[in-house]
Amino acid sequence: MSPSDGDAAGASPPPPPPVAAPASASPRQKPIAYAPMGVLRGGECGDLLALVSAVARPLEEAVAGFRARISPERRLRFGSAVSFVLEDKTMLQPAERLIAFAILHQGYSSKLANPFVPLLINAACDETSEKAERVFLQLLLSSTDGDNNEVLKQSAIDYLNGSDYASQVLLPREELEKQCSCDASSLQSSFRGSSVRNAIPDPDVFQSSGSSSEVSPTKPNRDNMIASLLQQSSLKGLPPQWIRPPPPRLEILEGELQWLNLDNSHELLWDGSMCADTSRGAMIRDLVEKACKAPLAPAQQEKIVLELGKDWKLVYHCGMTPQKLPDLVEHNPCIAVEVLSKLINSPDMDAYFDVLVHMDMSLHSMEVVNRLTTAVALPPGFVHDYISNCIRSCEDIKDKYMQNRLVRLVCVFLQSLIRNKIINDASFCAVQDLFVEVQAFCIAFSRIREAAGLFRLLKSLE
């Protein structure tokens, strides 16, 4: 940018044009961006470019504009963006670089709190830089808060066009570090030199920073390029991935608890019955409810047997309870057999056995027990208790006709159990009290032919 342009402006130039993708190649630099990650807002990019472009204004006005536009909590990120632009000497004109350095130096109230002092020291000792830039930086670093007004009162153009810096003596690095009360090498990461910059120049494009008096015809493209980099590129570069192996575990001491890494690779257990059709369960529940109140039609009985045969788990949803069992046995003994055979493994089966033992003896109850003995394996204790209950029921009946009828039924029932090997001969004889009780029952009713036949069968077991 030429001095005439700066004087004509007389103030801060207008903000740069809207940021566009750097599709067109700039003759100054053709950067390649890596690891996109926005670090500055669009408005802040415009503020940065507007500040460094005001090369005709006094430097202290540029610093004041920086403090006015950028809030304290955003100054570190803004300063990181400025240092990113300063790393490549072709991004900014020499006069613009002086403004950027002044912003980094004056952006903090104390040198000890300024994180960019090491960067300024490195730039001041960079032998590849122009002497005017190095002298300017050393003047900033060497000055105190009150004696640097003469430098900051000048504009960047006036400073470069003057000849005062030509006679200045450059201080060595050690002297600058001593004046700044810091060790620049200790403030930088030991891994910083191993990082790869995420914006590198294209070697096929001629690069020239130009002089301070030249006006760059491609400044709009340059501004777009810088704004795009600041918004889409990480300012930290691309560091290598350092391998950090976990430290070995210490040996387990005697008496010390050992950490166990349990295998938690559990598999999901799916319930296939979820969202299944429950209409069949409702139908079975209605039919069983009717079966406890009255005899069912043959078609209804076949329906229950068929559905329970397809899915025996429906028996747990039919609404059957031990309290309803006596009514079901008396009205529909075949349904009772079907239900009890499906409930044989139920934890409530002992309650059903207890109801059968203590209910009133009848033809239907003996039919149910007799058919259960051939359908499932019944506990021997239940069979023995049921036999004792039948004998007591026969002895307690006063009506001779009904008594004789029930005695015949009990004798036929016992003969069926013995001949079908439901009652093991050895185990039956081993229960001495039951064996004696059955023999006494047969002797008491010996006048009945069935009782006499049962007695002869018992004698053959001895």
C-alpha positions as CSV (number, residue, x, y, z in Angstrom):
1,M,0.0,0.0,0.0
2,S,1.4,3.4,-1.0
3,P,1.7,6.4,1.3
4,S,-0.5,8.4,-1.0
5,D,-3.3,5.9,-0.6
6,G,-3.0,6.0,3.2
7,D,-3.0,9.9,3.2
8,A,-6.0,10.0,1.0
9,A,-7.9,7.8,3.3
10,G,-7.0,9.8,6.4
11,A,-8.7,7.2,8.5
12,S,-9.3,3.5,8.8
13,P,-10.0,2.0,5.3
14,P,-13.3,0.4,4.7
15,P,-13.7,-3.3,5.9
16,P,-12.5,-6.0,3.5
17,P,-14.9,-7.5,1.0
18,P,-17.0,-10.6,2.1
19,V,-14.9,-13.7,2.7
20,A,-15.0,-16.0,-0.3
21,A,-13.4,-19.4,-0.9
22,P,-9.8,-18.9,-2.1
23,A,-10.5,-20.6,-5.4
24,S,-8.4,-18.2,-7.6
25,A,-4.6,-18.4,-7.2
26,S,-2.9,-15.3,-5.8
27,P,0.5,-14.4,-7.2
28,R,1.6,-13.6,-3.7
29,Q,0.8,-16.9,-2.1
30,K,-1.3,-20.0,-2.8
31,P,-1.9,-21.6,0.6
32,I,-3.2,-25.0,1.2
33,A,-5.4,-25.4,4.3
34,Y,-5.5,-28.5,6.4
35,A,-7.6,-29.6,9.4
36,P,-10.4,-27.0,9.0
37,M,-11.6,-25.6,12.3
38,G,-12.9,-22.0,12.6
39,V,-11.1,-20.0,15.3
40,L,-12.3,-16.4,14.5
41,R,-15.7,-15.0,13.9
42,G,-16.3,-13.3,10.5
43,G,-16.5,-9.9,12.2
44,E,-13.2,-10.4,14.0
45,C,-11.5,-11.3,10.7
46,G,-12.7,-8.0,9.3
47,D,-11.4,-6.2,12.4
48,L,-8.0,-7.7,12.1
49,L,-7.6,-6.8,8.4
50,A,-8.9,-3.3,9.0
51,L,-6.5,-2.7,11.8
52,V,-3.3,-3.9,10.0
53,S,-4.3,-2.1,6.8
54,A,-4.3,1.3,8.5
55,V,-0.6,1.9,7.7
56,A,-1.0,5.7,7.5
57,R,-2.5,6.1,11.0
58,P,-0.3,6.4,14.1
59,L,0.5,3.0,15.7
60,E,-1.0,4.1,19.0
61,E,-4.4,4.6,17.2
62,A,-4.2,1.1,15.8
63,V,-3.5,-0.3,19.3
64,A,-6.4,1.8,20.8
65,G,-8.7,0.5,18.0
66,F,-7.6,-3.1,18.9
67,R,-8.5,-2.6,22.6
68,A,-11.8,-0.9,21.8
69,R,-12.9,-3.6,19.3
70,I,-11.7,-6.8,20.9
71,S,-13.0,-7.7,24.4
72,P,-10.4,-8.9,26.9
73,E,-11.6,-12.5,26.9
74,R,-11.2,-12.7,23.1
75,R,-7.7,-11.1,22.9
76,L,-5.7,-14.3,23.4
77,R,-7.5,-15.9,20.4
78,F,-7.2,-12.7,18.4
79,G,-3.5,-12.5,19.2
80,S,-3.1,-16.2,18.1
81,A,-4.6,-15.3,14.8
82,V,-2.2,-12.4,14.4
83,S,0.8,-14.5,15.2
84,F,-0.5,-17.1,12.7
85,V,-0.5,-14.5,10.0
86,L,2.9,-13.2,10.9
87,E,4.6,-16.6,10.6
88,D,4.5,-16.3,6.8
89,K,6.2,-13.1,5.8
90,T,4.3,-13.0,2.4
91,M,0.9,-12.6,3.9
92,L,1.3,-9.0,5.1
93,Q,3.2,-6.0,3.8
94,P,6.1,-4.8,5.9
95,A,4.1,-1.8,7.2
96,E,1.2,-4.1,8.1
97,R,3.6,-6.4,9.9
98,L,4.7,-3.5,12.1
99,I,1.1,-2.8,13.1
100,A,0.5,-6.5,13.9
101,F,3.6,-6.6,16.1
102,A,2.5,-3.4,17.9
103,I,-0.9,-5.0,18.6
104,L,0.8,-8.1,20.1
105,H,3.1,-6.0,22.3
106,Q,0.5,-3.5,23.5
107,G,-2.4,-5.9,23.8
108,Y,-1.6,-6.7,27.4
109,S,-1.0,-4.4,30.3
110,S,2.1,-6.2,31.6
111,K,5.0,-7.9,29.9
112,L,4.9,-10.7,32.4
113,A,1.2,-11.4,31.4
114,N,1.9,-11.1,27.7
115,P,2.1,-14.6,26.2
116,F,3.4,-13.3,22.9
117,V,6.7,-11.9,24.3
118,P,8.7,-15.0,23.3
119,L,7.3,-14.7,19.7
120,L,8.4,-11.0,19.6
121,I,11.9,-11.9,20.9
122,N,12.3,-14.6,18.2
123,A,11.1,-12.1,15.5
124,A,13.5,-9.4,16.8
125,C,16.4,-11.9,16.6
126,D,15.4,-13.3,13.2
127,E,18.4,-12.5,10.9
128,T,16.3,-13.2,7.8
129,S,14.0,-10.3,8.5
130,E,14.5,-6.7,7.4
131,K,16.6,-4.5,9.8
132,A,13.8,-2.0,10.0
133,E,11.4,-4.6,11.4
134,R,14.0,-6.0,13.9
135,V,14.9,-2.5,15.2
136,F,11.2,-1.7,15.6
137,L,10.7,-4.9,17.7
138,Q,13.7,-4.2,19.8
139,L,12.6,-0.7,20.5
140,L,9.2,-2.0,21.7
141,L,10.8,-4.7,23.9
142,S,13.5,-2.5,25.3
143,S,11.2,0.4,26.2
144,T,9.2,0.8,29.4
145,D,5.6,1.9,29.6
146,G,6.4,5.5,29.4
147,D,9.3,6.0,26.9
148,N,7.9,4.2,23.8
149,N,5.5,7.0,22.8
150,E,7.8,8.4,20.1
151,V,7.7,5.0,18.2
152,L,4.0,4.5,18.6
153,K,3.1,8.1,17.6
154,Q,4.5,7.4,14.1
155,S,2.6,5.6,11.5
156,A,4.1,2.4,10.0
157,I,4.7,4.2,6.7
158,D,6.5,7.1,8.3
159,Y,8.7,4.7,10.3
160,L,9.8,2.7,7.3
161,N,10.4,5.8,5.1
162,G,12.6,7.3,7.8
163,S,16.3,6.5,8.2
164,D,16.6,6.6,12.0
165,Y,16.6,2.8,12.3
166,A,19.6,2.4,10.0
167,S,22.0,3.6,12.8
168,Q,20.4,1.6,15.6
169,V,22.6,-1.2,17.1
170,L,20.8,-4.6,17.5
171,L,20.9,-6.2,20.9
172,P,21.7,-9.9,21.3
173,R,19.0,-12.3,22.4
174,E,20.3,-12.7,25.9
175,E,20.0,-9.0,26.5
176,L,16.5,-8.9,25.3
177,E,15.5,-11.8,27.4
178,K,17.0,-10.2,30.4
179,Q,15.2,-6.9,29.8
180,C,11.9,-8.7,29.4
181,S,12.6,-10.8,32.5
182,C,11.8,-14.1,30.8
183,D,13.5,-17.0,29.1
184,A,11.9,-17.2,25.6
185,S,13.2,-20.8,25.1
186,S,11.5,-22.0,28.3
187,L,8.2,-20.5,27.3
188,Q,7.8,-22.5,24.1
189,S,6.8,-26.1,23.8
190,S,9.6,-28.5,23.1
191,F,7.4,-30.1,20.5
192,R,6.5,-26.9,18.6
193,G,9.3,-27.5,16.0
194,S,7.9,-30.9,15.2
195,S,4.5,-29.5,14.1
196,V,3.6,-29.1,10.5
197,R,2.0,-25.8,9.5
198,N,-1.5,-26.2,8.1
199,A,-1.0,-23.4,5.5
200,I,2.1,-23.8,3.3
201,P,3.0,-21.7,0.2
202,D,2.9,-23.2,-3.3
203,P,6.5,-23.3,-4.6
204,D,5.2,-23.0,-8.2
205,V,3.8,-19.5,-7.6
206,F,6.3,-16.5,-7.5
207,Q,6.2,-14.8,-4.1
208,S,7.3,-11.3,-3.4
209,S,6.4,-9.3,-0.3
210,G,7.0,-6.0,-2.2
211,S,8.0,-2.7,-0.8
212,S,6.0,-0.6,1.5
213,S,5.4,1.9,-1.3
214,E,3.9,-0.6,-3.7
215,V,0.2,-1.1,-4.1
216,S,-0.7,-4.7,-4.4
217,P,-3.2,-5.2,-7.3
218,T,-4.4,-8.4,-5.7
219,K,-5.2,-7.1,-2.2
220,P,-8.8,-8.2,-2.3
221,N,-7.8,-11.7,-3.1
222,R,-5.1,-11.5,-0.3
223,D,-7.7,-10.4,2.2
224,N,-10.1,-13.2,1.2
225,M,-7.3,-15.7,1.5
226,I,-6.3,-14.6,5.0
227,A,-9.9,-14.4,6.3
228,S,-10.6,-17.9,4.9
229,L,-7.5,-19.3,6.6
230,L,-8.4,-17.7,9.9
231,Q,-12.0,-19.0,9.9
232,Q,-11.4,-22.5,8.4
233,S,-8.0,-23.6,9.7
234,S,-6.6,-24.6,13.0
235,L,-4.0,-22.2,14.3
236,K,-2.0,-24.9,16.1
237,G,-0.7,-26.8,13.1
238,L,-0.5,-30.5,12.7
239,P,1.5,-32.1,15.5
240,P,2.7,-35.7,15.4
241,Q,0.8,-38.4,17.2
242,W,3.0,-39.3,20.2
243,I,2.7,-42.9,21.4
244,R,2.0,-43.0,25.1
245,P,2.0,-46.7,26.3
246,P,0.3,-47.3,29.6
247,P,2.6,-47.9,32.5
248,P,3.0,-51.5,33.8
249,R,1.0,-52.5,36.8
250,L,2.7,-53.1,40.1
251,E,3.1,-56.6,41.4
252,I,0.3,-57.7,43.8
253,L,1.5,-58.0,47.3
254,E,0.5,-60.7,49.7
255,G,-2.8,-60.0,51.3
256,E,-3.6,-57.3,48.8
257,L,-6.9,-57.4,46.9
258,Q,-6.6,-58.1,43.2
259,W,-8.6,-56.2,40.7
260,L,-10.7,-58.5,38.6
261,N,-11.8,-57.5,35.0
262,L,-15.0,-59.4,34.7
263,D,-16.3,-60.4,31.3
264,N,-19.4,-58.3,30.7
265,S,-20.1,-59.4,27.2
266,H,-23.7,-60.3,27.9
267,E,-26.1,-61.3,25.2
268,L,-29.6,-59.8,25.0
269,L,-32.4,-62.1,25.9
270,W,-35.5,-61.4,23.8
271,D,-39.0,-62.2,25.0
272,G,-40.7,-63.6,21.9
273,S,-44.0,-63.4,23.6
274,M,-44.1,-59.6,23.7
275,C,-46.7,-58.1,21.4
276,A,-48.0,-61.6,20.7
277,D,-51.7,-62.3,20.0
278,T,-53.4,-62.8,23.4
279,S,-56.8,-63.5,22.0
280,R,-56.3,-67.3,22.6
281,G,-55.5,-66.7,26.2
282,A,-58.7,-64.7,26.7
283,M,-60.8,-67.5,25.0
284,I,-59.2,-70.2,27.2
285,R,-59.8,-68.1,30.3
286,D,-63.5,-67.7,29.5
287,L,-63.9,-71.4,28.9
288,V,-62.2,-72.5,32.1
289,E,-64.3,-70.0,34.0
290,K,-67.4,-71.6,32.6
291,A,-66.0,-75.1,33.3
292,C,-65.9,-74.3,37.0
293,K,-69.6,-73.5,37.0
294,A,-71.2,-76.1,34.8
295,P,-70.4,-79.0,32.4
296,L,-69.1,-77.9,29.1
297,A,-70.2,-79.1,25.7
298,P,-67.9,-81.7,24.0
299,A,-66.9,-79.1,21.4
300,Q,-65.8,-76.6,24.1
301,Q,-63.9,-79.3,25.9
302,E,-62.0,-80.3,22.7
303,K,-61.2,-76.6,22.2
304,I,-59.5,-76.3,25.5
305,V,-57.6,-79.5,25.0
306,L,-56.5,-78.4,21.5
307,E,-55.3,-74.9,22.6
308,L,-53.4,-76.2,25.6
309,G,-51.8,-78.8,23.4
310,K,-50.6,-76.0,21.0
311,D,-49.2,-73.8,23.8
312,W,-49.0,-75.3,27.3
313,K,-48.0,-71.9,28.8
314,L,-51.6,-70.8,28.3
315,V,-52.5,-72.7,31.4
316,Y,-50.8,-69.9,33.4
317,H,-53.2,-67.4,31.9
318,C,-56.4,-69.3,32.2
319,G,-57.3,-67.9,35.6
320,M,-57.0,-71.3,37.4
321,T,-56.4,-71.3,41.2
322,P,-56.4,-74.1,43.8
323,Q,-59.6,-72.7,45.3
324,K,-61.4,-73.3,42.0
325,L,-60.2,-76.9,41.6
326,P,-63.0,-78.7,43.4
327,D,-65.7,-77.1,41.2
328,L,-63.7,-77.9,38.1
329,V,-63.3,-81.6,39.2
330,E,-67.0,-82.0,39.9
331,H,-68.2,-80.4,36.7
332,N,-65.5,-81.3,34.1
333,P,-63.1,-83.9,35.4
334,C,-61.4,-84.3,32.0
335,I,-60.6,-80.6,31.8
336,A,-59.2,-80.8,35.4
337,V,-56.9,-83.6,34.3
338,E,-55.7,-81.6,31.3
339,V,-55.1,-78.5,33.4
340,L,-53.3,-80.3,36.3
341,S,-51.1,-82.2,33.9
342,K,-49.9,-78.9,32.4
343,L,-49.4,-77.4,35.9
344,I,-47.3,-80.3,37.2
345,N,-44.1,-78.2,37.3
346,S,-45.8,-75.2,38.7
347,P,-44.5,-74.0,42.1
348,D,-48.2,-73.9,43.3
349,M,-48.7,-77.6,42.5
350,D,-48.4,-78.6,46.1
351,A,-51.4,-76.5,46.8
352,Y,-53.4,-78.3,44.1
353,F,-52.4,-81.7,45.6
354,D,-53.5,-80.6,49.0
355,V,-56.9,-79.6,47.7
356,L,-57.3,-83.0,46.0
357,V,-56.5,-84.8,49.2
358,H,-58.9,-83.0,51.4
359,M,-61.9,-82.5,49.0
360,D,-64.9,-84.7,49.3
361,M,-64.4,-88.1,47.8
362,S,-66.4,-88.7,44.6
363,L,-66.4,-90.7,41.4
364,H,-65.0,-87.6,39.6
365,S,-62.2,-87.0,42.1
366,M,-61.1,-90.6,41.9
367,E,-61.3,-90.4,38.1
368,V,-59.1,-87.3,38.0
369,V,-56.5,-88.9,40.3
370,N,-56.5,-92.2,38.4
371,R,-56.0,-90.5,35.0
372,L,-53.3,-88.2,36.5
373,T,-51.4,-91.3,37.6
374,T,-51.1,-92.5,34.0
375,A,-50.5,-89.0,32.6
376,V,-47.7,-87.6,34.9
377,A,-45.5,-88.8,37.7
378,L,-47.2,-88.1,41.0
379,P,-45.4,-87.8,44.3
380,P,-45.8,-91.1,46.3
381,G,-46.8,-89.1,49.4
382,F,-49.8,-87.6,47.6
383,V,-51.0,-91.0,46.4
384,H,-50.7,-92.4,49.9
385,D,-52.5,-89.5,51.5
386,Y,-55.3,-89.7,48.9
387,I,-55.8,-93.4,49.6
388,S,-56.1,-92.7,53.4
389,N,-58.6,-90.0,52.7
390,C,-60.8,-92.3,50.6
391,I,-60.8,-95.0,53.3
392,R,-61.9,-92.5,55.9
393,S,-64.6,-91.1,53.7
394,C,-66.1,-94.6,53.2
395,E,-66.1,-95.3,56.9
396,D,-67.8,-92.0,57.7
397,I,-70.8,-92.5,55.4
398,K,-74.0,-93.6,57.2
399,D,-76.1,-94.4,54.1
400,K,-75.4,-98.1,53.5
401,Y,-76.3,-97.9,49.8
402,M,-73.9,-95.0,49.2
403,Q,-71.3,-96.6,51.4
404,N,-71.3,-99.9,49.5
405,R,-71.1,-97.9,46.2
406,L,-68.2,-95.9,47.3
407,V,-66.4,-98.9,48.7
408,R,-66.7,-100.6,45.3
409,L,-65.2,-97.5,43.7
410,V,-62.3,-97.3,46.1
411,C,-61.5,-101.0,45.7
412,V,-61.6,-100.8,41.9
413,F,-59.4,-97.6,42.1
414,L,-56.8,-99.3,44.3
415,Q,-56.7,-102.4,42.2
416,S,-56.1,-100.2,39.1
417,L,-53.2,-98.5,40.8
418,I,-51.6,-101.7,41.8
419,R,-52.0,-103.5,38.5
420,N,-50.8,-100.5,36.5
421,K,-47.7,-100.4,38.7
422,I,-48.6,-96.8,39.8
423,I,-48.0,-98.0,43.3
424,N,-44.7,-99.9,43.5
425,D,-45.2,-103.2,45.3
426,A,-42.1,-102.8,47.4
427,S,-42.8,-99.2,48.4
428,F,-46.4,-99.9,49.1
429,C,-45.5,-102.7,51.5
430,A,-42.8,-100.6,53.0
431,V,-45.4,-98.1,54.3
432,Q,-46.6,-100.4,57.0
433,D,-49.3,-98.2,58.4
434,L,-50.9,-97.7,55.0
435,F,-50.7,-101.4,54.2
436,V,-52.4,-102.3,57.5
437,E,-55.0,-99.7,57.0
438,V,-56.0,-101.0,53.5
439,Q,-56.1,-104.6,54.8
440,A,-58.4,-103.5,57.7
441,F,-60.6,-101.7,55.2
442,C,-60.9,-104.8,53.1
443,I,-61.7,-107.0,56.1
444,A,-64.3,-104.5,57.4
445,F,-66.1,-104.6,54.0
446,S,-65.3,-108.2,53.1
447,R,-69.0,-108.8,52.3
448,I,-68.5,-106.8,49.2
449,R,-67.0,-108.7,46.3
450,E,-64.6,-106.0,45.3
451,A,-63.2,-105.7,48.8
452,A,-62.6,-109.4,49.0
453,G,-60.8,-109.3,45.6
454,L,-58.6,-106.4,46.8
455,F,-57.7,-108.3,50.0
456,R,-56.5,-111.3,47.9
457,L,-54.4,-109.0,45.8
458,L,-52.8,-107.5,48.9
459,K,-52.0,-111.0,50.2
460,S,-50.2,-111.8,47.0
461,L,-47.9,-108.7,47.5
462,E,-46.7,-110.0,50.8
